[in-house]
Amino acid sequence: MNIQGDKINLRIAELKDTEAIFEWENDVSHWFVSDTIAPYTFEEIQYFLVNTNDIFNSGQTRLIIENSDNVAVGCVDLFDFNPKNKRLGLGILIDENHRGMGYGKEAIKLSSDFAFVSLDVQTIYAEVPESNKGSQRIFMSCGFQLSGVKKDWLWDGESFQNQLFYQKLRG
């Protein structure tokens, strides 16, 4: 799968992406939103890419976001795929060196269009910590609407934070 946009290309993560994914997954600043509590090994990431990165078999897939220079600038996770109820979760990570360039917004739009058309989902959801104003803005600018709040849902090491639940319905 290859989805070409104006600024980016989305493609299925491959073994060549192991190092970038290893760095992103093991950056403890990302663990707050990912529920990760221990680092991943290089081998675990390779195993995922080879054996479980298929949305139809495992219910999840990781897409790499490449800029026009073919540099991996982030990733989109499509997860919790439920074909019976036609819904899917979407998470996004843009490498801190590539934020503010419009890659995230375009990646959300392209992956949402893909999910609605190719995966035939009715609902895409995203969960965002209440403190992450940037993610709130980007999801709302891509047509997601706030539909709920999970009170005291995330522990940041010092206090609980609310998690906001956004949805985009096929229009």
C-alpha positions in Angstrom: 0.0 0.0 0.0 1.2 3.4 -0.9 -0.8 6.6 -0.5 0.6 9.7 -2.1 -0.3 13.1 -0.8 0.9 16.6 -1.5 3.7 16.7 1.1 3.9 13.1 2.2 3.6 9.5 1.2 2.1 6.9 3.5 3.3 3.3 3.3 3.2 0.1 5.3 6.1 0.0 7.8 8.9 -2.4 6.7 12.0 -3.9 8.2 14.0 -0.9 7.0 12.0 1.2 9.4 13.0 -0.8 12.5 15.6 1.7 13.7 13.2 4.7 13.5 10.4 2.8 15.1 12.8 1.5 17.8 13.7 5.2 18.6 10.1 6.4 18.6 8.8 3.5 20.7 11.6 3.7 23.3 11.4 7.5 23.8 9.9 7.6 27.3 8.2 10.9 26.5 5.8 9.0 24.2 5.0 6.3 26.8 2.4 8.5 28.5 0.0 8.2 25.6 1.0 4.7 24.4 0.6 2.8 27.7 4.1 1.5 27.3 5.8 0.6 30.5 9.1 -1.1 29.3 11.3 -0.6 26.3 10.9 -2.7 23.2 13.8 -4.7 21.8 15.0 -4.4 18.3 13.9 -8.0 17.7 10.4 -7.3 19.1 9.9 -4.5 16.6 11.2 -6.6 13.8 8.8 -9.4 14.8 5.9 -7.0 14.8 6.8 -5.7 11.3 7.2 -9.2 9.8 4.4 -11.1 11.6 1.7 -8.8 12.9 1.6 -5.6 10.9 -1.5 -6.7 9.0 -4.7 -5.0 9.9 -6.9 -7.9 8.7 -5.0 -10.5 10.8 -4.0 -8.6 13.9 -6.4 -5.6 13.9 -3.6 -3.1 13.6 -1.1 -1.7 11.2 1.6 0.9 11.3 2.1 3.3 8.4 5.2 5.3 7.9 4.9 9.0 6.9 7.6 10.0 4.5 8.3 13.5 3.3 9.2 14.4 -0.3 12.8 13.5 0.4 11.8 10.0 1.4 12.7 10.6 5.0 10.5 8.9 7.6 9.1 11.8 9.6 6.6 9.9 11.7 4.0 7.2 11.7 0.3 6.5 11.8 -1.1 3.6 13.8 -4.4 2.2 12.7 -5.5 -0.1 15.6 -8.5 -1.7 17.2 -9.9 -2.5 13.8 -13.4 -3.9 14.2 -14.9 -4.8 10.8 -18.2 -6.0 12.4 -18.9 -2.6 14.0 -17.0 -0.7 11.3 -14.7 1.2 13.6 -11.0 1.9 13.9 -8.6 3.8 16.2 -6.0 6.2 14.8 -2.9 7.4 16.5 -0.2 9.6 15.1 3.4 10.4 15.9 5.5 13.1 14.2 9.2 13.1 15.0 10.0 16.2 17.0 12.4 17.4 14.3 9.6 17.5 11.7 6.7 18.9 13.6 4.9 22.1 12.5 5.3 21.3 8.8 1.8 20.0 8.0 2.8 16.4 7.8 0.5 15.3 10.7 -2.6 16.9 9.3 -2.1 15.5 5.8 -1.3 12.0 7.3 -4.5 12.1 9.3 -6.6 13.1 6.3 -5.0 10.5 4.0 -5.2 7.6 6.5 -8.9 8.6 7.3 -9.8 8.5 3.7 -8.1 5.2 3.3 -10.0 3.8 6.3 -13.4 5.0 5.1 -12.9 3.7 1.5 -10.6 0.7 1.7 -11.5 -0.6 5.2 -15.2 0.4 5.0 -15.3 1.8 8.5 -18.1 4.2 9.7 -16.2 5.6 12.7 -12.6 6.5 13.3 -11.6 7.5 16.8 -8.6 9.1 18.4 -7.8 9.6 22.1 -5.8 12.7 23.1 -4.6 13.8 26.6 -6.3 16.9 27.7 -2.9 18.6 28.0 -2.0 18.0 24.4 -3.6 21.1 22.8 -1.7 20.6 19.5 -3.2 17.2 18.9 -6.6 18.5 19.8 -6.3 21.2 17.2 -5.0 18.9 14.5 -7.7 16.3 14.9 -10.5 18.9 15.0 -9.1 20.5 11.9 -9.3 17.1 10.2 -13.0 16.8 11.0 -12.9 14.9 14.3 -15.3 16.0 16.9 -15.0 15.7 20.7 -17.5 13.1 21.8 -16.4 12.3 25.3 -14.0 12.7 28.2 -12.4 9.9 30.2 -11.9 11.4 33.6 -8.6 10.8 35.4 -7.7 8.3 32.7 -4.0 8.9 32.3 -1.3 8.9 35.0 1.6 11.2 34.1 3.8 10.2 37.1 2.5 13.0 39.2 -1.2 13.3 38.7 -4.1 12.0 36.7 -5.1 13.6 33.4 -8.3 13.4 31.5 -8.3 11.8 28.1 -10.4 13.3 25.3 -12.2 11.0 22.9 -12.6 12.2 19.4 -14.6 10.7 16.5 -14.9 11.2 12.8 -17.9 9.6 11.1 -18.0 8.7 7.4 -19.6 11.6 5.8 
